[in-house]
Amino acid sequence: MDVPDIPALYPRGLVQSGPRLYLRLHSRNAANWYASGTERYDYDYGDAELTEWVRELAAAEGRATAALVLFNNCYRAQAAENARRMRDLFARLAPRLEVVAPPAPPPPAQRSLFDGLE
């Protein structure tokens, strides 16, 4: 997980206990960690911080079958932008690793006036 360097928190870093990795990125802002939810997760990861994780996950290749990366810095859509930037960093720094978009529901289908009639 990725969290601020606060002694009471689980330390930042990759701990692998099985073939699938789960990485949760919260924030590195120690000053706001115990603040309200909007302040706590108001954090924009820089490319250097994201690159650390891209390299860490790339180094796990061969030991892991998959990695799920979740951004929990969800204030002001920072999570979505950070995920896009991380995807681009994977393409540039670890192109052999496949980045799969999260599943999404199918788009709505145009219905007919006669749908459901027999």
C-alpha positions in Angstrom: 0.0 0.0 0.0 1.0 3.6 -0.4 0.5 5.8 2.6 2.3 8.6 4.4 5.4 7.8 6.5 3.6 7.8 9.8 4.9 5.4 12.5 1.4 4.2 13.5 0.5 3.1 9.9 1.4 0.0 8.1 4.6 0.8 6.3 4.5 1.8 2.6 5.7 -0.9 0.3 5.0 -4.1 -1.6 4.4 -7.2 0.6 3.6 -10.3 -1.6 1.7 -13.1 0.0 0.3 -14.8 -3.1 0.3 -14.8 -6.9 -2.1 -11.8 -7.2 -1.0 -8.4 -6.0 -3.3 -5.7 -4.6 -1.9 -2.2 -4.5 -3.9 0.6 -2.8 -2.7 4.1 -3.2 -4.2 6.5 -0.6 -2.0 9.6 -0.2 1.5 10.6 1.1 0.2 13.7 2.8 1.0 13.0 6.5 -0.3 16.5 7.6 -3.8 15.6 6.3 -3.9 11.9 7.2 -6.1 12.3 10.2 -8.2 15.1 8.7 -11.7 14.7 7.1 -12.2 12.4 4.1 -12.0 15.2 1.6 -8.8 16.6 3.0 -7.3 13.2 3.8 -7.6 12.0 0.2 -6.9 15.3 -1.5 -3.6 14.2 -3.0 -2.1 14.2 -6.5 0.6 11.7 -7.0 3.6 12.9 -8.9 5.2 11.0 -11.7 8.2 10.1 -9.6 6.0 8.5 -6.9 4.0 6.6 -9.6 7.2 5.5 -11.2 8.4 3.9 -8.0 5.3 1.7 -8.1 5.6 0.9 -11.8 9.1 -0.3 -11.2 8.1 -2.2 -8.1 5.3 -4.0 -10.0 7.5 -4.7 -13.0 10.1 -6.3 -10.7 7.3 -8.6 -9.4 6.8 -10.0 -12.9 7.3 -13.8 -12.8 6.4 -13.9 -9.1 2.9 -12.5 -9.6 0.1 -13.5 -12.1 -1.8 -10.2 -11.9 -1.9 -6.9 -10.0 -4.9 -4.8 -9.1 -4.1 -1.2 -8.6 -6.7 1.0 -6.8 -6.3 4.7 -6.3 -8.1 6.0 -3.2 -7.1 9.6 -3.5 -10.6 10.3 -4.9 -11.0 14.0 -4.1 -11.3 16.2 -7.2 -11.0 13.2 -9.6 -7.3 12.9 -8.8 -7.6 9.1 -8.7 -8.7 8.9 -12.4 -6.0 11.3 -13.6 -3.3 9.4 -11.6 -4.5 6.1 -13.0 -4.2 7.5 -16.6 -0.7 8.8 -15.8 0.3 5.5 -14.3 -1.0 3.6 -17.4 1.2 5.9 -19.6 4.2 5.2 -17.3 3.6 1.5 -17.7 3.5 1.9 -21.5 6.8 3.8 -21.4 8.7 2.0 -18.6 7.4 -1.5 -18.6 5.8 -2.1 -22.0 5.9 -5.9 -21.7 3.3 -5.7 -18.9 -0.3 -5.6 -20.1 -2.5 -2.9 -18.6 -6.2 -3.9 -18.6 -8.9 -1.3 -18.1 -11.4 -2.0 -15.3 -14.6 -3.7 -16.3 -17.5 -1.5 -17.1 -21.1 -2.1 -17.7 -22.2 -2.4 -21.3 -23.5 0.8 -22.9 -27.2 1.3 -22.9 -29.1 -0.3 -25.8 -31.8 1.5 -27.8 -35.0 -0.2 -27.0 -37.9 -0.8 -29.4 -41.5 0.2 -28.7 -42.3 -3.5 -29.1 -39.6 -5.0 -26.7 -41.1 -7.5 -24.4 -44.3 -8.0 -26.5 -45.0 -11.5 -27.8 
